[in-house]
Amino acid sequence: MKKNWKKILMSSAVLGISALTLAACGSSKDDASGGDTNTSGSGDAAKIEGDLKLWVDTDHIKAIQGIVDNFVKENPDVKVEVKAGSSADAKADVSKDPEKAADVFMMPHDQVGQMAEAGLLYPVGTKQAETIKENNTEASVNGVTWNDKIYGYPYGVESQVLYYNKSKLSADDVKTWETLTAKGKIGTNFGEAGANYIFGPLFMSNGDVLFGENGEDLQGTNFNNDNGIQVLKWIAAQKSNPGVVQSSESALSNLQSGKTDAFLSGPWSKNDVEKALGDNMAVAAYPTIDFGDGAKQMMAFMGVKLYGVNQQTKSPLAAMALAEYLTNKDSQMIEFETNGVIPSNKEAQADSKVTDDAVAKAVMEMTDPEHTVVMPKLPEMVSFWPPMDALINDTYKGNIKEADYQAKLDKFVQDISKKVEE
């Protein structure tokens, strides 16, 4: 779920007003209801009213409109206009003119830190925050948390998984990278742009951390150690591994033609892989990898899908109520059945419709803490992607010699540890 980072266009004056508004109306209105609008049917609902604008991705509009219609029936004093937006560009779109932006909007979790710091997100009230923590997976709660405060309402999780041809490889074959590439061929990308998202987490697989344990420490990256050097040695060795086929744009066509037998991607590729492999499609969590000291679980970046509430909404109670409603168990199940979004709600994840789905099952396994690292929310993640691509690409191609690994890792850590000017 790598997203494009946009530069905030907001002036310092608007930011100052935002902060004052948040302090003034955020605490008073939130405290008045305890932050608990109870639109899901638990307890007495606070009276909510107002006209709201909701931005959702175009392909979600049909499903979301039905959920919104039910919300309005339960809350007749609220009107909601559903409009197409781009969740990937939430920060840029909201910051252009917060007062005219949507009251509630889809967004990816990796923008939470930037938007919270810019005063663009309304913090979740205490009781709603407790509900979010109780009902959703720990990793998804971490994804919507910034500086120990919850700033969003999670409705889905995503991670890459391993798709493979079960006529060529068995479930046991794909448990380790070594058996996978000895008995079959995996088409994946070490040598082109985009390798950063797939293989950047190798460093965390080998015990290192990116921006600290919680992903919020600018000086907390430690890739420039012996573990990091092991990772680079492993990447370099894949160039001569006959079971690895460098594939980027050609990954799916190679899978369909039989040139490769496995492919690393996310739930967004499910339909394409089904077309390529038909009944031979199988899905699994990532294999283990041996960097030299024994088997380690290969990890991936985890993404959290959420709804944010505009800090400058004129109807905060209604906006928070809508966001909560859009992310309750029933709404998440509608999103799963309609758009294939893997729920973050723990009860929804246990539903047989979800557990019986091979891709959803693999994603849920991948989103446990042993298999994924929640993508950091620091604004400085923008500095991570280009140098990580260069590091992986050049190491794989042999352009970086082993004697230079330490220096390259030192430079990488130095470069991403610099404060980004907003």
N, C-alpha and C positions, 0 to 999 in steps of 0.2 A: 504494500500500500504506500509506496513512495509517492509523495506529493510535491508539487511545485510550490516553492516558497515565494511569496510576493512581498514587496516592500510596502510597509504601512504608509499610507498617504495622509494620515490624519495630522493636523497641526497640533502644536503643543497647547494651544488655547483650548481646542476641543477636548484634548486629553485631560486638561485640568478641570474643565466643566464635567467631564465624565466621572472623574474621581470624586468631585464634590457631590454629584448626583447620586453616585453609588453610596457614599457615606450617609447622605441625607435620606433618600427615599428607600435605599436598599435595606438598611437596618430597620427602619420604622415599619415599613409595610411587611417586611419579612417577619419581624418579631411579632407583629399583630396577629399573624396566622400561624406563627411557629414554623413558617416555611412549609406547612402541610395543607395542601389544597384538597386532598382526599378525593380526587376524581375517580379513583379506581373502586370506590364503593366501600371503603373501610372507614367507619365513623361518620360524624357529621361533617358535611362539606361546607367550607367557607363560601360565602356568596362571592361569585366572581362575575365580572362583566367587562366588556370592551370589544373593540374591533382589532383583529389581529391579522398580520400578514405572515404566511408560512412559506419558506423557500425549501424545496426538495429537488433532488435530481430528477430529470425528466422521466426516466424509466420507472420511477417510484410513484409518480403522480396518481396513477389509477388506483393502486392499492391504498395510498395514503388518503385520497379523497374519501374513500369509504370509511376509514377510521375517523377522519375529521367529521364526517356527517353524523356519526354516532356520538362523538364528543359534543357537538352542537345540540343534539337532541337532549343530552343529559345536562347541558349548560345553555339554556335558551337565551341568556343575556349576553352570550358571546357570539360574535361573527368571525369567521375565519376565511380568508382568501388564500387559496393554495396557488402558488406560482412556481414556475420552473426556475431553478437556480443551479449553481455548480458547487457541490460540497467541497471539492478540491480547492476552490477559489474563495472559500468563505471569508477568510481574513481580509483579502483584498476587496471583496465586494462590500462587506460590512463597513470597512474603514473609509470607503469613499465618501459616504454620507450616513453615519450611524442613525441619524434621526429619520431618514427615509428608508433605511434598510428593513428587512423583515424582522418581526418581533422574535420569531423562532426559526431556526435554520439547521439543516444538516451540515455536519462538518467532520473532518477526521481528527483524531485525538492529537496528532502531532502538531496541531496549530493551537492547542489549548494554552500552552505557556505564553506564546506570543500575544494571543488575544487577551488573556487575563492581565498580562503586564501592561497592555495598551488600554485597559479599561473598557474593552469591548464586550465582555461577558458578564452577565449577572450571576453572582455566586448562588449556588443552590442553598435553600433554607435548611435549617437544622433537621427538621423532621423528615423532609424529603431526602436529605442526604443519608439519614439513617435507613430509610427504605431502600435507597439505591445500594447501600452497602449490604443490606440483608438479602436482597433479591438477586444481585448480580455477582458474577465471578470476581474473585479477588483481582485478577489481572485487569479486567475491564474497569473496575473501580480505580485501580492505579492509573489507568489511561485517562480518566477524566479528572484526576486530582492534580493540583498544582500548589506547591508550598503548603501542603497539608489541608487544602480546602477544595471541595468538589465544585467544579465549574461546568458540568455538563451531565446529560442524561444518556447513558449508553443504551444502544439497542442492538448492537451486533459486534461480532469479533471476526477477524480474518487472519490467516497465516498461510504461508505456502505449505504444500504437502508434496508427497511423491506419487505421481501417477505412473503406472507401469502396465506392460502387456503381460497378463497372467498366463498366456500361452507360451511365453518365453521365460518368465521368471516366476518363482514361487514366493509365497509369503515369507518363507525363511530366507530366501536369497536376498531379499531387499532389507533385511534387518541390519546389515553392516555395509558400509561403502565398499569394503574389500570384496565381499561375496557378490555384491551387486555388479561391480565392474569386472569381476572375474568371469561371471556366468552370463553377463549381458552387456549392453552398451547404454550409457546414459547420455542424452543430448542436453547439454547445459552450457552456460555462458561464463567462461573465465576471461575471454580475450577481447570483449567489446564493452561499450557503454551499457550499464545496467548490471554489471557483475557486482557492483557495490551493494545492491539490495539483496542479491542472492547469497553472496559469500562474505559480506562484511561481518555477519554474526559468527563466523568461524572463530574470531578472536574471543568472543564470549563463550563459545563452545569449549575453548581450551582454558577457561578460568579467568580471562581478563574482563574488565568492565569498561563501558562507554559512558562518559560523564557520570561516573560514580555508580554506586549500588542502586540508587533510585533514579538515575538518569537526569538529575538536576544539578550536578556539581560540575561547573565549567572546567575545573582543574582535575577532574576525577578520572580521566582516561589513562590507562596504563598499558597500552598495546606494545610499548617499547621495552619489553622484557623478554626473558627466555621463552615464555609461552608464545609471544608474538612472533619471534623468530621461527619457532617450530611451525606455526601456521604458514608462514611464507615458504618454508621448505616444502611443506605439504602441497601448497598451491603449485610451486615450480615442478614438483614430481608428477602432477596430473598431465602435463604436456606430453609425457612419454607413456602415459597409462593408456593401453589399447582399448580399455573399456570406457573411455571418456571421449566424446565427440563434441568438439566446439560447435555450439549451436545457439543462435540468438533468434533472428527472425525465422530461421529454418527449422526450429525445434519441433513444431507441430507436423510439418510436412515430412520431416525425417522419421517421426514416430509413425505416421500413417504408412510410409513407404517400407517400413521395416528396417531402415538404416539404424535406428535406435530403438531401444526397448523401454526406456524410462525417461521421465521429464519432470523437472521441478517447477511447480507453479501453484497458483491459488485457486479458490473456488470459482473465480471468474473464468477459468479455463475449462470448467467441467463440460459444458456443451460441446466445445471444440474437440476435447479429448474423446468424448463419446462418439463423435463423428469419425474421428481418426481410428479408433480401436473397436468400436462397437461393443459386443458382448465380452470382448477380451480386456476391457478396461477394469483396472483395479486401482485402489488408492490405499496409501499407508502413510503413517507418520515418517519423518525423516529417519534415516539410518544412523548408526553410530559411526564414528571416525576414529582412527588411531593416528594421532599426531607423533607418536613415538613412545608414549608412556602408558599405553593401554587404551581401551575403548572409551571414548567420550561421546555424549549425545550431541549430534549435529543440531544446531539451533537455527531458528529463523526469527526475523522481526515479526512482532505481533502488532496488528492495528486494531483500533477500537472505533467503531462507528457511533456517533452520538448526535444529539440535538443540543445546540446552544441557545441561550436566551439573550437577546440583545440588551445590554446594560441600559440603553436609552429607551427601552420600550415604555410606552405611556400606560400600559396595563400589565404590570409585572405579575400580579396574582394570576390573571388569566393566561399569560404567556407560560408561567411555570406549570400551571395546571395542564395546559395543552402538551407541553414537553413531557410531563409525567405520563399523560394518557398515551401519547404516541410510543412510549417505551415500556408500557406494562406488558405482562406476559402475553395476553391475547394479541396485542398489536405486533409484538415480536414474532408470534407464530404466523400472523398474516404476512409479514415481510419475508419470513422463511419460505412459506408455501408459494408466494407470488414471485419473489425476486431472489430466492436462494440465500438470503442473508442469514448467517449462522447466529442464533440468539446469544445474547450475553446473560439473559435471565436464567438462573439455575433450574427452575422448574421447567421452563421451556426446553432447555437442553436435555432434560430427562424425558421429554415427550417421545413416544414411540415413533412419531413421524420424523423426528430429528435423529434419534438413535438408529433408526433403520436405514438412514441415508448414508452411503459409504463415504462420500466427501465430507459431510457434516461430522461424521464420527471421527474421521482423520483430523479435521480442523480442530475439533474440541480436544483431541489428544495433544495436538501441536500447541494449543494455547494454554497448556498447563506450564507452570514455571520451569519444569525440567526441559522443555522443548523450545520455548521461545523467550525472547526478551522484549518487553514492551518498548516500542520505539521511543527514544527520548523526546521530550517536548520542548527542550531548550531551543531558543531561537538559533543557537549556534549549530544546530543540526544542518543548517544550510551550508556550513563549511565542511561538513563530513563527506558529502557525496562525490564531488570532483576528485579530491585527492585519494579517496578510497578506490575509486574506479582506476585511477592511474596506478596505484600501488598493486592492485590485483592484476590488472592487464599486463603491466610491465614485468611483474614477477613471473607470471605464467608464460609469457613469451621469451623469457630469459634475458630481458633487457636490463634487469637488475641482478647483479652478481651477489652470491651469498655473502661475500665479505662486506657488502654495502647494506645488508639488511638492517643492521642496528641504526646506522645513520639515517636511512630512509624512514624507519619507524620513529626515531627521535623527531625528525622534521614533521612527520605527519601529526604526531601528538601536539607539537608546538603550534602548528597551523590551526588546528581545530579548537585550541584552547584560548584563542583570542576572542575578546568580546566583540560581538557583531553590533554595529551601529544601526539602529532602527531608522 
